Amino acid sequence: MKIRGNGKAKVLNADELKKIFSQFLCPRDRLLFAICLFTGCRISEALGLDTDDIKADYIVFPKHITKGRLKSRTMALHPQLHKFLDEYEINKVGPLFPGRRGVNERLTRGHADKLLRAAAKRAGVIGVSTHSFRRTALTIMCRSGIPLRTIQEISGHSDLGTLQRYLEVDPEEVRKAINTISL
């Protein structure tokens, strides 16, 4: 868990997610972090999206906004993500999350961090960071039995070793694993 900027981003449980999402003050903020959660993308990738990257049934993360800029990723739209998209009034062209100064300027990573910290404080959730939604999404997929190679394709990690550092191991899972051993 991150404390004062140190440590790994907290993996959020369902209750914490609901609390945080209930504390975002506008549809834009809910959509921004819903995209991070339901696609497992980085905050910088979500902030780099343009309105035409959102299609009827999928989102395209063009390679120029992905880490490493090696390849684009296409992600199916989660059914719940449609709800957040419907609540947000999307501009016809330009950045999906424009900044305050103009249509072609983007919301900054620092501003997104401030929005999240304020919502988390109101929700009473500590240790959350913008990366929490990515770690949460990838950990949920892993715990649900999704093959690591599939999660790697979704996350855009270049190797499985890097991906595995994102995944949180629940102490209860460790206990269950140990209890499978018998004489």
KOLDO-439817 format. One record per residue (C-alpha): chain; x negated, y negated, z negated; residue in one letter; residue number from 0. Coordinates in pm, whole numbers, plus 50000, padded with zeros to 5 digits. Each point is the difference from the previous one (the first is absolute). Layout:
N
<site><lumba>A</lumba><east>X</east><north>Y</north><up>Z</up><votor>a</votor><rovo>NUM</rovo></site>
...
END
This chain:
183
<site><lumba>A</lumba><east>50000</east><north>50000</north><up>50000</up><votor>m</votor><rovo>0</rovo></site>
<site><lumba>A</lumba><east>49875</east><north>49653</north><up>50084</up><votor>k</votor><rovo>1</rovo></site>
<site><lumba>A</lumba><east>49931</east><north>49767</north><up>49711</up><votor>i</votor><rovo>2</rovo></site>
<site><lumba>A</lumba><east>49883</east><north>49645</north><up>50084</up><votor>r</votor><rovo>3</rovo></site>
<site><lumba>A</lumba><east>49904</east><north>50109</north><up>50350</up><votor>g</votor><rovo>4</rovo></site>
<site><lumba>A</lumba><east>49800</east><north>50307</north><up>49892</up><votor>n</votor><rovo>5</rovo></site>
<site><lumba>A</lumba><east>50088</east><north>50364</north><up>50060</up><votor>g</votor><rovo>6</rovo></site>
<site><lumba>A</lumba><east>50228</east><north>50177</north><up>50243</up><votor>k</votor><rovo>7</rovo></site>
<site><lumba>A</lumba><east>50341</east><north>49865</north><up>50093</up><votor>a</votor><rovo>8</rovo></site>
<site><lumba>A</lumba><east>50273</east><north>50154</north><up>49788</up><votor>k</votor><rovo>9</rovo></site>
<site><lumba>A</lumba><east>50216</east><north>50273</north><up>50152</up><votor>v</votor><rovo>10</rovo></site>
<site><lumba>A</lumba><east>50355</east><north>49895</north><up>49924</up><votor>l</votor><rovo>11</rovo></site>
<site><lumba>A</lumba><east>50282</east><north>50228</north><up>49891</up><votor>n</votor><rovo>12</rovo></site>
<site><lumba>A</lumba><east>50358</east><north>49968</north><up>50127</up><votor>a</votor><rovo>13</rovo></site>
<site><lumba>A</lumba><east>50113</east><north>49792</north><up>49702</up><votor>d</votor><rovo>14</rovo></site>
<site><lumba>A</lumba><east>49711</east><north>49754</north><up>50038</up><votor>e</votor><rovo>15</rovo></site>
<site><lumba>A</lumba><east>50068</east><north>49966</north><up>50373</up><votor>l</votor><rovo>16</rovo></site>
<site><lumba>A</lumba><east>50366</east><north>49919</north><up>49935</up><votor>k</votor><rovo>17</rovo></site>
<site><lumba>A</lumba><east>49909</east><north>49746</north><up>49733</up><votor>k</votor><rovo>18</rovo></site>
<site><lumba>A</lumba><east>49747</east><north>49822</north><up>50222</up><votor>i</votor><rovo>19</rovo></site>
<site><lumba>A</lumba><east>50225</east><north>49995</north><up>50307</up><votor>f</votor><rovo>20</rovo></site>
<site><lumba>A</lumba><east>50283</east><north>49854</north><up>49789</up><votor>s</votor><rovo>21</rovo></site>
<site><lumba>A</lumba><east>49769</east><north>49713</north><up>49902</up><votor>q</votor><rovo>22</rovo></site>
<site><lumba>A</lumba><east>49896</east><north>49883</north><up>50346</up><votor>f</votor><rovo>23</rovo></site>
<site><lumba>A</lumba><east>50162</east><north>49661</north><up>50056</up><votor>l</votor><rovo>24</rovo></site>
<site><lumba>A</lumba><east>50074</east><north>50024</north><up>50372</up><votor>c</votor><rovo>25</rovo></site>
<site><lumba>A</lumba><east>50058</east><north>50253</north><up>50280</up><votor>p</votor><rovo>26</rovo></site>
<site><lumba>A</lumba><east>49662</east><north>49915</north><up>50155</up><votor>r</votor><rovo>27</rovo></site>
<site><lumba>A</lumba><east>49813</east><north>50118</north><up>49692</up><votor>d</votor><rovo>28</rovo></site>
<site><lumba>A</lumba><east>50208</east><north>50318</north><up>49970</up><votor>r</votor><rovo>29</rovo></site>
<site><lumba>A</lumba><east>49940</east><north>50082</north><up>50367</up><votor>l</votor><rovo>30</rovo></site>
<site><lumba>A</lumba><east>49626</east><north>49936</north><up>49977</up><votor>l</votor><rovo>31</rovo></site>
<site><lumba>A</lumba><east>49951</east><north>50247</north><up>49717</up><votor>f</votor><rovo>32</rovo></site>
<site><lumba>A</lumba><east>50260</east><north>50244</north><up>50136</up><votor>a</votor><rovo>33</rovo></site>
<site><lumba>A</lumba><east>49792</east><north>50024</north><up>50318</up><votor>i</votor><rovo>34</rovo></site>
<site><lumba>A</lumba><east>49691</east><north>50075</north><up>49788</up><votor>c</votor><rovo>35</rovo></site>
<site><lumba>A</lumba><east>50191</east><north>50266</north><up>49806</up><votor>l</votor><rovo>36</rovo></site>
<site><lumba>A</lumba><east>50191</east><north>50169</north><up>50282</up><votor>f</votor><rovo>37</rovo></site>
<site><lumba>A</lumba><east>49707</east><north>50008</north><up>50244</up><votor>t</votor><rovo>38</rovo></site>
<site><lumba>A</lumba><east>49705</east><north>50032</north><up>49763</up><votor>g</votor><rovo>39</rovo></site>
<site><lumba>A</lumba><east>49832</east><north>49705</north><up>50171</up><votor>c</votor><rovo>40</rovo></site>
<site><lumba>A</lumba><east>49757</east><north>49751</north><up>49850</up><votor>r</votor><rovo>41</rovo></site>
<site><lumba>A</lumba><east>50133</east><north>49655</north><up>49903</up><votor>i</votor><rovo>42</rovo></site>
<site><lumba>A</lumba><east>49776</east><north>49844</north><up>50268</up><votor>s</votor><rovo>43</rovo></site>
<site><lumba>A</lumba><east>50159</east><north>50224</north><up>50263</up><votor>e</votor><rovo>44</rovo></site>
<site><lumba>A</lumba><east>50352</east><north>49903</north><up>49895</up><votor>a</votor><rovo>45</rovo></site>
<site><lumba>A</lumba><east>49906</east><north>49631</north><up>49999</up><votor>l</votor><rovo>46</rovo></site>
<site><lumba>A</lumba><east>49847</east><north>50038</north><up>50347</up><votor>g</votor><rovo>47</rovo></site>
<site><lumba>A</lumba><east>50323</east><north>50127</north><up>50158</up><votor>l</votor><rovo>48</rovo></site>
<site><lumba>A</lumba><east>50177</east><north>49795</north><up>50263</up><votor>d</votor><rovo>49</rovo></site>
<site><lumba>A</lumba><east>50375</east><north>50010</north><up>50055</up><votor>t</votor><rovo>50</rovo></site>
<site><lumba>A</lumba><east>49959</east><north>50200</north><up>50321</up><votor>d</votor><rovo>51</rovo></site>
<site><lumba>A</lumba><east>49811</east><north>50274</north><up>49810</up><votor>d</votor><rovo>52</rovo></site>
<site><lumba>A</lumba><east>50334</east><north>50099</north><up>49842</up><votor>i</votor><rovo>53</rovo></site>
<site><lumba>A</lumba><east>50207</east><north>50218</north><up>50232</up><votor>k</votor><rovo>54</rovo></site>
<site><lumba>A</lumba><east>50341</east><north>50160</north><up>49948</up><votor>a</votor><rovo>55</rovo></site>
<site><lumba>A</lumba><east>49861</east><north>50321</north><up>49852</up><votor>d</votor><rovo>56</rovo></site>
<site><lumba>A</lumba><east>49630</east><north>49939</north><up>49938</up><votor>y</votor><rovo>57</rovo></site>
<site><lumba>A</lumba><east>49726</east><north>49754</north><up>49908</up><votor>i</votor><rovo>58</rovo></site>
<site><lumba>A</lumba><east>49680</east><north>49963</north><up>50197</up><votor>v</votor><rovo>59</rovo></site>
<site><lumba>A</lumba><east>49688</east><north>49900</north><up>49810</up><votor>f</votor><rovo>60</rovo></site>
<site><lumba>A</lumba><east>49780</east><north>49873</north><up>50287</up><votor>p</votor><rovo>61</rovo></site>
<site><lumba>A</lumba><east>49635</east><north>50097</north><up>49972</up><votor>k</votor><rovo>62</rovo></site>
<site><lumba>A</lumba><east>49888</east><north>49638</north><up>49957</up><votor>h</votor><rovo>63</rovo></site>
<site><lumba>A</lumba><east>50173</east><north>49986</north><up>49657</up><votor>i</votor><rovo>64</rovo></site>
<site><lumba>A</lumba><east>49889</east><north>50343</north><up>49873</up><votor>t</votor><rovo>65</rovo></site>
<site><lumba>A</lumba><east>49690</east><north>50052</north><up>49789</up><votor>k</votor><rovo>66</rovo></site>
<site><lumba>A</lumba><east>49716</east><north>50089</north><up>50232</up><votor>g</votor><rovo>67</rovo></site>
<site><lumba>A</lumba><east>50207</east><north>49889</north><up>50300</up><votor>r</votor><rovo>68</rovo></site>
<site><lumba>A</lumba><east>49956</east><north>50345</north><up>50156</up><votor>l</votor><rovo>69</rovo></site>
<site><lumba>A</lumba><east>50353</east><north>50096</north><up>50099</up><votor>k</votor><rovo>70</rovo></site>
<site><lumba>A</lumba><east>50361</east><north>49894</north><up>49976</up><votor>s</votor><rovo>71</rovo></site>
<site><lumba>A</lumba><east>50242</east><north>50189</north><up>49776</up><votor>r</votor><rovo>72</rovo></site>
<site><lumba>A</lumba><east>50367</east><north>50051</north><up>50074</up><votor>t</votor><rovo>73</rovo></site>
<site><lumba>A</lumba><east>50222</east><north>50071</north><up>49701</up><votor>m</votor><rovo>74</rovo></site>
<site><lumba>A</lumba><east>50362</east><north>50113</north><up>50002</up><votor>a</votor><rovo>75</rovo></site>
<site><lumba>A</lumba><east>50229</east><north>49761</north><up>49813</up><votor>l</votor><rovo>76</rovo></site>
<site><lumba>A</lumba><east>50114</east><north>50152</north><up>49672</up><votor>h</votor><rovo>77</rovo></site>
<site><lumba>A</lumba><east>50383</east><north>49979</north><up>49970</up><votor>p</votor><rovo>78</rovo></site>
<site><lumba>A</lumba><east>49971</east><north>49785</north><up>49685</up><votor>q</votor><rovo>79</rovo></site>
<site><lumba>A</lumba><east>49766</east><north>49760</north><up>50178</up><votor>l</votor><rovo>80</rovo></site>
<site><lumba>A</lumba><east>50285</east><north>49911</north><up>50238</up><votor>h</votor><rovo>81</rovo></site>
<site><lumba>A</lumba><east>50185</east><north>49851</north><up>49702</up><votor>k</votor><rovo>82</rovo></site>
<site><lumba>A</lumba><east>49712</east><north>49766</north><up>49920</up><votor>f</votor><rovo>83</rovo></site>
<site><lumba>A</lumba><east>49965</east><north>49902</north><up>50366</up><votor>l</votor><rovo>84</rovo></site>
<site><lumba>A</lumba><east>50372</east><north>49920</north><up>50021</up><votor>d</votor><rovo>85</rovo></site>
<site><lumba>A</lumba><east>49975</east><north>49769</north><up>49695</up><votor>e</votor><rovo>86</rovo></site>
<site><lumba>A</lumba><east>49711</east><north>49799</north><up>50145</up><votor>y</votor><rovo>87</rovo></site>
<site><lumba>A</lumba><east>50057</east><north>49740</north><up>50272</up><votor>e</votor><rovo>88</rovo></site>
<site><lumba>A</lumba><east>49721</east><north>50076</north><up>50246</up><votor>i</votor><rovo>89</rovo></site>
<site><lumba>A</lumba><east>49868</east><north>49728</north><up>50229</up><votor>n</votor><rovo>90</rovo></site>
<site><lumba>A</lumba><east>50032</east><north>50075</north><up>50370</up><votor>k</votor><rovo>91</rovo></site>
<site><lumba>A</lumba><east>49625</east><north>49978</north><up>50064</up><votor>v</votor><rovo>92</rovo></site>
<site><lumba>A</lumba><east>49677</east><north>49974</north><up>49805</up><votor>g</votor><rovo>93</rovo></site>
<site><lumba>A</lumba><east>49894</east><north>50137</north><up>49662</up><votor>p</votor><rovo>94</rovo></site>
<site><lumba>A</lumba><east>50250</east><north>50220</north><up>49816</up><votor>l</votor><rovo>95</rovo></site>
<site><lumba>A</lumba><east>49897</east><north>49821</north><up>49680</up><votor>f</votor><rovo>96</rovo></site>
<site><lumba>A</lumba><east>49922</east><north>49639</north><up>50096</up><votor>p</votor><rovo>97</rovo></site>
<site><lumba>A</lumba><east>49825</east><north>49764</north><up>49761</up><votor>g</votor><rovo>98</rovo></site>
<site><lumba>A</lumba><east>50143</east><north>49673</north><up>49876</up><votor>r</votor><rovo>99</rovo></site>
<site><lumba>A</lumba><east>49804</east><north>49774</north><up>50233</up><votor>r</votor><rovo>100</rovo></site>
<site><lumba>A</lumba><east>50126</east><north>50121</north><up>50334</up><votor>g</votor><rovo>101</rovo></site>
<site><lumba>A</lumba><east>50156</east><north>50268</north><up>50212</up><votor>v</votor><rovo>102</rovo></site>
<site><lumba>A</lumba><east>49664</east><north>50135</north><up>50122</up><votor>n</votor><rovo>103</rovo></site>
<site><lumba>A</lumba><east>49833</east><north>50008</north><up>49659</up><votor>e</votor><rovo>104</rovo></site>
<site><lumba>A</lumba><east>50029</east><north>50312</north><up>49786</up><votor>r</votor><rovo>105</rovo></site>
<site><lumba>A</lumba><east>50078</east><north>50053</north><up>49634</up><votor>l</votor><rovo>106</rovo></site>
<site><lumba>A</lumba><east>49661</east><north>50055</north><up>49835</up><votor>t</votor><rovo>107</rovo></site>
<site><lumba>A</lumba><east>49885</east><north>50300</north><up>49804</up><votor>r</votor><rovo>108</rovo></site>
<site><lumba>A</lumba><east>49940</east><north>49775</north><up>49698</up><votor>g</votor><rovo>109</rovo></site>
<site><lumba>A</lumba><east>50356</east><north>49866</north><up>50013</up><votor>h</votor><rovo>110</rovo></site>
<site><lumba>A</lumba><east>50140</east><north>50354</north><up>50032</up><votor>a</votor><rovo>111</rovo></site>
<site><lumba>A</lumba><east>49796</east><north>50099</north><up>49694</up><votor>d</votor><rovo>112</rovo></site>
<site><lumba>A</lumba><east>50146</east><north>49706</north><up>49800</up><votor>k</votor><rovo>113</rovo></site>
<site><lumba>A</lumba><east>50355</east><north>50096</north><up>50104</up><votor>l</votor><rovo>114</rovo></site>
<site><lumba>A</lumba><east>49943</east><north>50359</north><up>49887</up><votor>l</votor><rovo>115</rovo></site>
<site><lumba>A</lumba><east>49836</east><north>49905</north><up>49671</up><votor>r</votor><rovo>116</rovo></site>
<site><lumba>A</lumba><east>50290</east><north>49769</north><up>49916</up><votor>a</votor><rovo>117</rovo></site>
<site><lumba>A</lumba><east>50259</east><north>50270</north><up>50081</up><votor>a</votor><rovo>118</rovo></site>
<site><lumba>A</lumba><east>49805</east><north>50262</north><up>49802</up><votor>a</votor><rovo>119</rovo></site>
<site><lumba>A</lumba><east>49977</east><north>49766</north><up>49701</up><votor>k</votor><rovo>120</rovo></site>
<site><lumba>A</lumba><east>50376</east><north>49936</north><up>50009</up><votor>r</votor><rovo>121</rovo></site>
<site><lumba>A</lumba><east>50053</east><north>50378</north><up>50029</up><votor>a</votor><rovo>122</rovo></site>
<site><lumba>A</lumba><east>49763</east><north>50074</north><up>49712</up><votor>g</votor><rovo>123</rovo></site>
<site><lumba>A</lumba><east>49775</east><north>50225</north><up>50209</up><votor>v</votor><rovo>124</rovo></site>
<site><lumba>A</lumba><east>49625</east><north>49971</north><up>49942</up><votor>i</votor><rovo>125</rovo></site>
<site><lumba>A</lumba><east>49706</east><north>50115</north><up>50213</up><votor>g</votor><rovo>126</rovo></site>
<site><lumba>A</lumba><east>50176</east><north>49952</north><up>50332</up><votor>v</votor><rovo>127</rovo></site>
<site><lumba>A</lumba><east>49821</east><north>49857</north><up>50304</up><votor>s</votor><rovo>128</rovo></site>
<site><lumba>A</lumba><east>50080</east><north>49964</north><up>50369</up><votor>t</votor><rovo>129</rovo></site>
<site><lumba>A</lumba><east>49822</east><north>50333</north><up>50057</up><votor>h</votor><rovo>130</rovo></site>
<site><lumba>A</lumba><east>50235</east><north>50177</north><up>49755</up><votor>s</votor><rovo>131</rovo></site>
<site><lumba>A</lumba><east>50264</east><north>50048</north><up>50270</up><votor>f</votor><rovo>132</rovo></site>
<site><lumba>A</lumba><east>49753</east><north>50174</north><up>50232</up><votor>r</votor><rovo>133</rovo></site>
<site><lumba>A</lumba><east>49866</east><north>50226</north><up>49722</up><votor>r</votor><rovo>134</rovo></site>
<site><lumba>A</lumba><east>50355</east><north>50072</north><up>49885</up><votor>t</votor><rovo>135</rovo></site>
<site><lumba>A</lumba><east>50119</east><north>50095</north><up>50349</up><votor>a</votor><rovo>136</rovo></site>
<site><lumba>A</lumba><east>49705</east><north>50230</north><up>50067</up><votor>l</votor><rovo>137</rovo></site>
<site><lumba>A</lumba><east>50023</east><north>50163</north><up>49656</up><votor>t</votor><rovo>138</rovo></site>
<site><lumba>A</lumba><east>50376</east><north>50061</north><up>50038</up><votor>i</votor><rovo>139</rovo></site>
<site><lumba>A</lumba><east>49940</east><north>50167</north><up>50337</up><votor>m</votor><rovo>140</rovo></site>
<site><lumba>A</lumba><east>49726</east><north>50219</north><up>49855</up><votor>c</votor><rovo>141</rovo></site>
<site><lumba>A</lumba><east>50212</east><north>50103</north><up>49701</up><votor>r</votor><rovo>142</rovo></site>
<site><lumba>A</lumba><east>50285</east><north>50083</north><up>50239</up><votor>s</votor><rovo>143</rovo></site>
<site><lumba>A</lumba><east>49781</east><north>50255</north><up>50177</up><votor>g</votor><rovo>144</rovo></site>
<site><lumba>A</lumba><east>49927</east><north>49801</north><up>50316</up><votor>i</votor><rovo>145</rovo></site>
<site><lumba>A</lumba><east>49676</east><north>50135</north><up>50154</up><votor>p</votor><rovo>146</rovo></site>
<site><lumba>A</lumba><east>49696</east><north>49778</north><up>49940</up><votor>l</votor><rovo>147</rovo></site>
<site><lumba>A</lumba><east>49931</east><north>49982</north><up>50373</up><votor>r</votor><rovo>148</rovo></site>
<site><lumba>A</lumba><east>50347</east><north>49850</north><up>50056</up><votor>t</votor><rovo>149</rovo></site>
<site><lumba>A</lumba><east>49948</east><north>49751</north><up>49717</up><votor>i</votor><rovo>150</rovo></site>
<site><lumba>A</lumba><east>49663</east><north>49912</north><up>50154</up><votor>q</votor><rovo>151</rovo></site>
<site><lumba>A</lumba><east>50171</east><north>49922</north><up>50331</up><votor>e</votor><rovo>152</rovo></site>
<site><lumba>A</lumba><east>50254</east><north>49777</north><up>49824</up><votor>i</votor><rovo>153</rovo></site>
<site><lumba>A</lumba><east>49741</east><north>49818</north><up>49789</up><votor>s</votor><rovo>154</rovo></site>
<site><lumba>A</lumba><east>49745</east><north>49956</north><up>50276</up><votor>g</votor><rovo>155</rovo></site>
<site><lumba>A</lumba><east>49714</east><north>50129</north><up>49784</up><votor>h</votor><rovo>156</rovo></site>
<site><lumba>A</lumba><east>49708</east><north>50118</north><up>50211</up><votor>s</votor><rovo>157</rovo></site>
<site><lumba>A</lumba><east>49922</east><north>50296</north><up>49773</up><votor>d</votor><rovo>158</rovo></site>
<site><lumba>A</lumba><east>50175</east><north>50212</north><up>49739</up><votor>l</votor><rovo>159</rovo></site>
<site><lumba>A</lumba><east>49746</east><north>49919</north><up>49728</up><votor>g</votor><rovo>160</rovo></site>
<site><lumba>A</lumba><east>50094</east><north>49634</north><up>50007</up><votor>t</votor><rovo>161</rovo></site>
<site><lumba>A</lumba><east>50370</east><north>50087</north><up>50001</up><votor>l</votor><rovo>162</rovo></site>
<site><lumba>A</lumba><east>49966</east><north>50229</north><up>49700</up><votor>q</votor><rovo>163</rovo></site>
<site><lumba>A</lumba><east>49863</east><north>49715</north><up>49787</up><votor>r</votor><rovo>164</rovo></site>
<site><lumba>A</lumba><east>50335</east><north>49825</north><up>50052</up><votor>y</votor><rovo>165</rovo></site>
<site><lumba>A</lumba><east>50206</east><north>50286</north><up>49865</up><votor>l</votor><rovo>166</rovo></site>
<site><lumba>A</lumba><east>50078</east><north>50005</north><up>49630</up><votor>e</votor><rovo>167</rovo></site>
<site><lumba>A</lumba><east>49996</east><north>50332</north><up>49818</up><votor>v</votor><rovo>168</rovo></site>
<site><lumba>A</lumba><east>50270</east><north>50029</north><up>49735</up><votor>d</votor><rovo>169</rovo></site>
<site><lumba>A</lumba><east>49879</east><north>50157</north><up>49672</up><votor>p</votor><rovo>170</rovo></site>
<site><lumba>A</lumba><east>50314</east><north>50216</north><up>50004</up><votor>e</votor><rovo>171</rovo></site>
<site><lumba>A</lumba><east>49896</east><north>50138</north><up>50341</up><votor>e</votor><rovo>172</rovo></site>
<site><lumba>A</lumba><east>49659</east><north>50088</north><up>49853</up><votor>v</votor><rovo>173</rovo></site>
<site><lumba>A</lumba><east>50167</east><north>50180</north><up>49707</up><votor>r</votor><rovo>174</rovo></site>
<site><lumba>A</lumba><east>50224</east><north>50197</north><up>50239</up><votor>k</votor><rovo>175</rovo></site>
<site><lumba>A</lumba><east>49701</east><north>50094</north><up>50215</up><votor>a</votor><rovo>176</rovo></site>
<site><lumba>A</lumba><east>49807</east><north>50128</north><up>49697</up><votor>i</votor><rovo>177</rovo></site>
<site><lumba>A</lumba><east>50303</east><north>50198</north><up>49881</up><votor>n</votor><rovo>178</rovo></site>
<site><lumba>A</lumba><east>50014</east><north>50193</north><up>50329</up><votor>t</votor><rovo>179</rovo></site>
<site><lumba>A</lumba><east>49687</east><north>50190</north><up>49891</up><votor>i</votor><rovo>180</rovo></site>
<site><lumba>A</lumba><east>50054</east><north>50320</north><up>49806</up><votor>s</votor><rovo>181</rovo></site>
<site><lumba>A</lumba><east>49834</east><north>50333</north><up>49916</up><votor>l</votor><rovo>182</rovo></site>
END
